[in-house]
Amino acid sequence: MTFSEEIRQAAQQYWDSSFSHPFVTGIGDGTLPLAKFRHYVLQDAYYLKHFAKIQARAASKAQDFATIAELAEHATSTYAAELSLHQSFFEPLGISSEALAEFEPAPTAYAYVSHMHHASEGTLGETIAAILPCYWLYYEVGQQLQSCTPDSPIYAQWIATYSSEWFERVVFEQVDRLNDLAERASAEERERMKQHFVKSCYYELMFWQMGWTEETFEQIYLRTVDRQDVK
C-alpha cells in the first residue's frame, strides 16, 4: 500500500460522504439551488486565493529546480484556471463587485484556510498532504459526475473542469510527489502528514455542507444562542 492509499483509507469516512452529499449530487442532477452554489463560489474564491499562496509556499520549500518550477506552475494554474472558472460564474450568479467588496468568509472556509496555513509551516511533505485532498477529491467527484447532464450550463462547466484530462494530470503529479516525499520522511513527519490530510478531508466535506446551509458567522451565532435559550 502506498502512503497516499494509507492516508486516504484513514480519511475514508469523510471521503465517501462527499460523494453522497446533497450539494454534490445536486450539481450532478441540476437540482442544487443557485443561491447555494453562489454562496459556495464566493467562499471557494476566497479559499483558492489562499490555496495559491500555500502552493507558492510549497515551491519555496522545494530543494530542486524541477520541483520548484512544477509547484510554482501549480500556483499560477490555480489563478489562471480555477479562479477564471469562478469569474465566469460571477455574472450569471449575480455576484457584483459590491458583493465581493463586502464578502466575509464563512466559519468553515476560514477554519479550512487556517488549517492549511498552519500545516504549511511544516515540511514540504506536510504542506502537500494538507492541500492534496482539494486536488484529489475534486477529481474523483468530477469523475463521478462526468456522465451527468445537468440543465444548468454553470454546473455542466464545473463538472467538465474537474473531470478534464488537464486536471487529472495535475492531481496525480501531486499524489506521486506526496508518495516520494513520504518515502524519505521520518515516522513522526509521516504521522503529521497523515493528520493534515485527514483534517483537510474533513474540511472538504464541511465545505459542501457550508454551501448547502449557506453558512455565515451570524447563522452559527444564532444557532448557538437558540441552544442556550433551550437550556
KOLTOR-272655 format. One record per residue: x, y, z of N, C-alpha, C in turn; residue in one letter. Coordinates in pm, whole numbers, padded with zeros to 5 digits, always signed. Layout:
BEGIN
XYZXYZXYZA;...
//
This chain:
BEGIN
+00085-00119+00000+00000+00000+00000+00088+00125+00000M;+00063+00217-00091+00139+00342-00093+00094+00431+00022T;+00176+00533+00051+00141+00624+00159+00011+00698+00128F;-00009+00738+00003-00131+00809-00033-00254+00719-00014S;-00241+00591-00044-00351+00496-00021-00378+00480+00127E;-00270+00478+00205-00284+00462+00350-00359+00579+00412E;-00321+00701+00376-00385+00817+00440-00526+00839+00385I;-00548+00801+00260-00684+00810+00208-00775+00713+00282R;-00725+00595+00312-00803+00497+00388-00835+00552+00527Q;-00741+00624+00587-00763+00682+00720-00873+00787+00718A;-00893+00850+00602-00995+00955+00589-01121+00906+00519A;-01137+00775+00508-01242+00719+00423-01383+00767+00459Q;-01411+00783+00588-01547+00824+00627-01581+00963+00571Q;-01486+01053+00573-01509+01187+00519-01511+01184+00367Y;-01419+01106+00310-01405+01097+00164-01535+01045+00101W;-01583+00932+00150-01702+00870+00092-01826+00957+00109D;-01834+01028+00222-01953+01110+00248-01965+01225+00149S;-01853+01268+00091-01860+01377-00006-01942+01338-00129S;-01929+01213-00173-01994+01172-00298-02146+01167-00286F;-02196+01146-00166-02341+01139-00146-02399+01267-00086S;-02314+01367-00068-02365+01491-00008-02463+01557-00105H;-02574+01612-00056-02674+01671-00147-02621+01788-00229P;-02518+01857-00180-02460+01964-00262-02397+01905-00388F;-02323+01796-00372-02255+01733-00485-02356+01667-00579V;-02448+01589-00524-02547+01523-00610-02638+01626-00678T;-02659+01739-00611-02741+01845-00670-02676+01912-00789G;-02542+01918-00789-02471+01967-00907-02492+01869-01022I;-02481+01740-00992-02493+01638-01096-02628+01633-01163G;-02735+01644-01083-02869+01635-01143-02931+01773-01169D;-02856+01877-01138-02902+02013-01169-03004+02070-01072G;-03029+02001-00960-03132+02047-00867-03078+02139-00757T;-02947+02155-00749-02890+02241-00644-02936+02385-00667L;-03001+02448-00569-03043+02587-00585-02923+02678-00612P;-02939+02768-00708-02828+02855-00745-02780+02942-00630L;-02869+02975-00536-02829+03056-00421-02722+02983-00339A;-02736+02852-00327-02638+02774-00252-02505+02767-00327K;-02513+02751-00459-02391+02747-00538-02322+02883-00537F;-02400+02989-00538-02344+03125-00532-02264+03144-00404R;-02322+03099-00293-02253+03110-00165-02122+03031-00169H;-02128+02912-00226-02009+02826-00238-01902+02893-00324Y;-01941+02950-00436-01844+03012-00527-01770+03128-00459V;-01841+03209-00385-01777+03319-00313-01676+03266-00211L;-01715+03163-00137-01626+03106-00037-01507+03036-00104Q;-01531+02970-00216-01425+02898-00283-01324+02992-00347D;-01371+03108-00393-01278+03208-00446-01183+03255-00337A;-01236+03276-00218-01153+03312-00102-01055+03199-00070Y;-01105+03077-00068-01021+02962-00038-00908+02948-00140Y;-00941+02961-00268-00841+02940-00372-00733+03046-00371L;-00766+03168-00328-00664+03271-00316-00558+03228-00215K;-00603+03172-00104-00509+03123-00003-00442+02993-00048H;-00515+02911-00120-00459+02786-00173-00340+02816-00263F;-00353+02918-00348-00243+02955-00437-00123+03005-00356A;-00148+03078-00248-00038+03123-00163+00037+03005-00103K;-00038+02903-00062+00024+02787+00001+00098+02704-00104I;+00045+02699-00225+00118+02632-00334+00252+02702-00357Q;+00250+02836-00356+00373+02913-00375+00469+02889-00258A;+00415+02878-00138+00498+02849-00021+00560+02709-00034R;+00483+02616-00086+00537+02481-00108+00656+02487-00205A;+00644+02568-00310+00754+02581-00406+00879+02633-00337A;+00862+02724-00242+00978+02780-00172+01046+02678-00081S;+00977+02570-00048+01033+02466+00039+01106+02358-00040K;+01083+02354-00171+01144+02250-00254+01295+02271-00264A;+01369+02163-00287+01515+02168-00289+01574+02156-00430Q;+01492+02121-00528+01545+02108-00664+01464+02196-00759D;+01528+02237-00867+01467+02331-00960+01340+02277-01024F;+01340+02148-01056+01223+02090-01123+01099+02100-01034A;+01115+02064-00906+01001+02069-00814+00958+02213-00789T;+01055+02303-00775+01023+02446-00757+00938+02494-00874I;+00981+02461-00997+00909+02507-01116+00770+02446-01124A;+00759+02317-01093+00630+02250-01102+00530+02306-01001E;+00576+02328-00878+00486+02380-00776+00450+02526-00801L;+00543+02602-00854+00513+02740-00890+00409+02744-01003A;+00421+02648-01094+00322+02638-01203+00184+02604-01147E;+00179+02523-01043+00051+02489-00980-00016+02615-00926H;+00063+02701-00862+00008+02825-00808-00047+02913-00920A;+00026+02921-01030-00019+03000-01144-00144+02940-01206T;-00148+02807-01214-00264+02739-01273-00389+02760-01190S;-00373+02766-01058-00489+02791-00972-00553+02923-01009T;-00470+03024-01028-00522+03155-01067-00581+03152-01207Y;-00505+03099-01301-00545+03106-01441-00666+03020-01474A;-00674+02901-01414-00780+02807-01449-00898+02813-01355A;-00875+02789-01227-00988+02775-01136-01052+02911-01101E;-00971+03012-01077-01031+03141-01046-01100+03201-01168L;-01045+03177-01286-01113+03225-01406-01245+03152-01427S;-01249+03025-01386-01375+02950-01391-01478+03017-01302L;-01437+03051-01182-01530+03118-01090-01574+03254-01143H;-01481+03327-01201-01516+03458-01253-01620+03448-01364Q;-01616+03338-01439-01715+03321-01544-01854+03294-01486S;-01858+03258-01357-01986+03235-01289-02042+03363-01228F;-01958+03463-01208-02000+03580-01130-02123+03648-01190F;-02119+03674-01319-02232+03747-01381-02361+03667-01377E;-02362+03539-01423-02489+03464-01418-02540+03439-01276P;-02450+03442-01177-02492+03421-01039-02523+03554-00968L;-02508+03664-01040-02538+03793-00980-02439+03837-00876G;-02313+03798-00892-02208+03838-00797-02146+03967-00848I;-02176+04075-00781-02129+04207-00822-01998+04242-00753S;-01936+04351-00799-01814+04399-00734-01843+04442-00592S;-01966+04491-00568-02005+04531-00433-02013+04408-00341E;-02068+04299-00394-02078+04176-00316-01939+04123-00281A;-01846+04134-00374-01710+04089-00349-01642+04177-00244L;-01669+04307-00251-01609+04400-00155-01661+04377-00014A;-01786+04333-00004-01848+04311+00127-01832+04167+00176E;-01762+04086+00100-01750+03943+00132-01685+03920+00268F;-01740+03823+00341-01679+03776+00465-01677+03624+00460E;-01563+03562+00487-01557+03416+00481-01647+03352+00586P;-01705+03240+00549-01786+03162+00644-01692+03092+00742A;-01745+03050+00858-01660+02983+00957-01582+02864+00901P;-01647+02782+00820-01579+02664+00766-01466+02703+00672T;-01491+02799+00582-01387+02843+00490-01269+02903+00566A;-01300+02982+00666-01194+03044+00748-01113+02937+00821Y;-01181+02838+00877-01112+02733+00951-01026+02646+00858A;-01078+02615+00740-01003+02532+00646-00875+02604+00603Y;-00889+02731+00569-00772+02810+00527-00671+02819+00641V;-00719+02840+00762-00630+02848+00878-00555+02716+00898S;-00625+02606+00881-00562+02474+00893-00450+02458+00790H;-00475+02497+00666-00374+02482+00561-00253+02570+00588M;-00276+02692+00633-00164+02780+00665-00080+02721+00779H;-00147+02664+00877-00075+02602+00988+00009+02484+00937H;-00049+02399+00855+00022+02284+00803+00142+02327+00718A;+00128+02437+00646+00235+02482+00557+00353+02543+00632S;+00340+02555+00764+00456+02597+00845+00554+02481+00864E;+00510+02361+00832+00594+02243+00845+00674+02217+00719G;+00700+02091+00693+00783+02050+00580+00705+02056+00448T;+00778+02035+00340+00711+02027+00209+00611+01913+00208L;+00647+01800+00266+00556+01686+00271+00428+01719+00346G;+00440+01789+00458+00323+01828+00535+00234+01924+00455E;+00297+02014+00383+00223+02112+00304+00144+02043+00193T;+00211+01953+00120+00144+01881+00011+00031+01795+00066I;+00054+01731+00181-00050+01647+00240-00175+01727+00273A;-00157+01851+00318-00271+01934+00355-00350+01983+00234A;-00283+02007+00122-00355+02060+00005-00400+01951-00092I;-00348+01829-00077-00381+01723-00172-00530+01688-00178L;-00604+01682-00066-00746+01646-00078-00824+01738-00172P;-00789+01865-00177-00860+01956-00267-00842+01912-00413C;-00723+01870-00448-00698+01818-00583-00772+01686-00605Y;-00738+01592-00520-00773+01450-00542-00924+01427-00531W;-00985+01484-00428-01129+01463-00408-01209+01528-00520L;-01171+01649-00561-01245+01715-00668-01233+01637-00799Y;-01117+01578-00822-01101+01495-00942-01198+01377-00938Y;-01206+01310-00823-01294+01193-00813-01441+01233-00819E;-01475+01348-00762-01612+01398-00776-01641+01426-00923V;-01544+01488-00991-01561+01515-01135-01580+01387-01214G;-01505+01283-01179-01520+01153-01247-01658+01094-01220Q;-01706+01107-01098-01838+01053-01064-01948+01124-01141Q;-01931+01253-01162-02038+01334-01224-02022+01352-01375L;-01914+01300-01434-01885+01334-01573-01992+01286-01671Q;-02068+01184-01636-02174+01136-01725-02305+01210-01701S;-02307+01299-01602-02429+01375-01572-02450+01486-01673C;-02575+01520-01697-02607+01626-01793-02706+01724-01731T;-02659+01801-01632-02749+01898-01569-02791+02005-01669P;-02915+02054-01655-02963+02159-01745-02883+02288-01729D;-02832+02313-01610-02758+02436-01583-02622+02434-01652S;-02593+02533-01739-02460+02538-01801-02350+02563-01699P;-02384+02628-01588-02285+02652-01483-02238+02519-01424I;-02334+02432-01393-02299+02304-01333-02227+02215-01434Y;-02268+02221-01559-02202+02142-01663-02057+02186-01680A;-02032+02316-01672-01895+02368-01684-01811+02328-01564Q;-01871+02331-01446-01799+02292-01324-01757+02146-01334W;-01848+02059-01376-01817+01916-01390-01707+01895-01493I;-01717+01965-01607-01619+01948-01714-01478+01986-01667A;-01468+02088-01584-01337+02132-01536-01270+02025-01451T;-01345+01968-01358-01284+01875-01263-01278+01731-01313Y;-01335+01705-01429-01322+01572-01490-01230+01575-01611S;-01161+01687-01632-01078+01705-01751-00944+01630-01740S;-00883+01602-01853-00753+01536-01857-00646+01626-01797E;-00658+01756-01819-00561+01850-01759-00563+01839-01608W;-00680+01836-01549-00689+01830-01404-00638+01695-01353F;-00666+01589-01426-00618+01456-01387-00466+01454-01380E;-00401+01514-01478-00254+01517-01479-00200+01590-01357R;-00259+01703-01325-00214+01784-01211-00233+01707-01080V;-00347+01640-01067-00378+01567-00944-00275+01458-00918V;-00250+01374-01017-00164+01258-00992-00016+01295-00989F;+00017+01411-01041+00152+01464-01020+00173+01490-00870E;+00071+01545-00805+00082+01571-00662+00074+01443-00578Q;-00008+01349-00619-00015+01221-00548+00122+01153-00551V;+00183+01149-00669+00315+01086-00681+00419+01162-00599D;+00409+01294-00599+00505+01374-00521+00492+01342-00372R;+00369+01330-00324+00349+01300-00182+00408+01165-00147L;+00387+01066-00231+00443+00933-00205+00596+00937-00200N;+00657+01013-00291+00803+01025-00292+00853+01093-00165D;+00786+01198-00123+00827+01269-00002+00809+01181+00121L;+00704+01102+00123+00677+01015+00239+00785+00909+00253A;+00840+00861+00141+00944+00758+00147+01069+00810+00217E;+01092+00941+00209+01213+01000+00268+01186+01063+00405R;+01061+01060+00449+01023+01126+00575+01041+01032+00694A;+01060+01092+00811+01065+01014+00934+00925+00967+00969S;+00917+00874+01063+00787+00825+01108+00704+00938+01168A;+00770+01028+01239+00698+01141+01301+00642+01235+01195E;+00722+01262+01092+00673+01351+00986+00560+01284+00909E;+00570+01157+00882+00464+01085+00811+00332+01091+00891R;+00342+01084+01023+00222+01091+01105+00159+01231+01095E;+00243+01334+01095+00190+01470+01079+00126+01487+00941R;+00188+01431+00839+00132+01437+00704-00005+01372+00700M;-00015+01258+00765-00143+01186+00771-00249+01269+00840K;-00213+01329+00953-00310+01410+01028-00357+01530+00947Q;-00265+01596+00878-00303+01711+00795-00397+01668+00683H;-00368+01556+00621-00451+01506+00511-00592+01475+00560F;-00603+01403+00671-00734+01365+00724-00815+01489+00761V;-00751+01586+00824-00823+01709+00861-00873+01783+00737K;-00791+01786+00633-00834+01852+00510-00951+01780+00445S;-00952+01646+00454-01066+01570+00402-01193+01604+00479C;-01179+01619+00609-01293+01661+00692-01344+01798+00646Y;-01253+01892+00627-01295+02025+00585-01353+02027+00444Y;-01306+01937+00356-01367+01928+00223-01513+01888+00235E;-01543+01792+00321-01682+01753+00343-01761+01869+00401L;-01704+01938+00499-01773+02050+00561-01791+02167+00465M;-01705+02176+00364-01719+02283+00264-01847+02265+00183F;-01877+02140+00146-02005+02113+00078-02121+02154+00170W;-02110+02115+00297-02216+02146+00392-02230+02297+00411Q;-02119+02367+00412-02120+02513+00423-02200+02575+00308M;-02177+02524+00186-02254+02573+00072-02400+02537+00082G;-02427+02416+00127-02565+02367+00137-02647+02451+00235W;-02588+02486+00349-02661+02562+00451-02644+02713+00435T;-02561+02754+00337-02527+02897+00318-02475+02957+00449E;-02379+02886+00505-02327+02916+00638-02264+03055+00647E;-02292+03123+00758-02229+03251+00792-02197+03250+00942T;-02115+03343+00984-02087+03355+01127-02214+03389+01204F;-02297+03476+01147-02421+03515+01214-02514+03395+01231E;-02521+03312+01129-02606+03193+01136-02561+03101+01249Q;-02430+03078+01259-02377+02992+01365-02403+03054+01502I;-02388+03184+01512-02411+03254+01639-02557+03238+01683Y;-02650+03258+01591-02792+03248+01626-02828+03107+01669L;-02770+03007+01604-02796+02869+01644-02744+02844+01785R;-02628+02899+01814-02571+02882+01949-02659+02947+02054T;-02708+03068+02024-02796+03138+02118-02924+03061+02139V;-02979+03006+02030-03103+02928+02041-03084+02807+02131D;-02971+02739+02119-02945+02622+02204-02933+02664+02350R;-02871+02778+02375-02857+02826+02512-02994+02862+02571Q;-03082+02918+02487-03216+02954+02534-03295+02829+02571D;-03274+02723+02495-03347+02597+02523-03305+02542+02658V;-03176+02555+02690-03126+02507+02819-03180+02592+02934K;
//
